[in-house]
Amino acid sequence: MENPSVKWGLIAGLGVMITSLLFYLVNVNWFFSISSYVSWIVYIACMVFAVKDMRGKHGFISFKDAFSTAFIVYAISSLMYFIFYYLMFNVIDPGLAEIQQEIAREAMESFSSFMTEEQIEEAMARVEDQSMNIGTLGVGYLFNLIFPGAIMAAIIAIILKKDNPNTGIV
């Protein structure tokens, strides 16, 4: 594949989906916890590899090109994951929403010294109102592109940019 952004975006998307599915199969609670940490390792690694691939082709890479390369990787892989997530909740295991709500309740109750019972109930009502439909996930995906996607792409671009030795242009 010619374009490192697309290649690494597809690799990251598949990697995140496979690791999430494995965590789901081993322990469904891990799907909501450990899986997200491992996913971030996959996202970041693939964004870095794509920028390094692009820089290796030319011997240099501007901040703008490094940012767009990393961001495209994130956008592609994150879109793949959001589709996977939708399928997990609506096709593969519709009971996941209940499990997620129970995990959220346990987490909130562990903060009971900081929250009143009424605050916990209000927060749980908001969690229960969130459905895993296309609209909700679409808004989540768009928000996710900015935070943390664009921020991570910018950090990676700052670290990996390399000036063009012939022009001094960054």
Secondary structure, DSSP 8 states (H G I E B T S, - for coil): ---HHHHHHHHHHHHHHHHHHHHHHH-HHHHTTHHHHHHHHHHHHHHHHHHHHHHHHHS-B-HHHHHHHHHHHHHHHHHHHHHHHHHIIIII-TTHHHHHHHHHHHHHHHTTTTS-HHHHHHHHHHHHH----HHHHHHHHHHHIIIIIIHHHHHHHHHH-B--TTT---
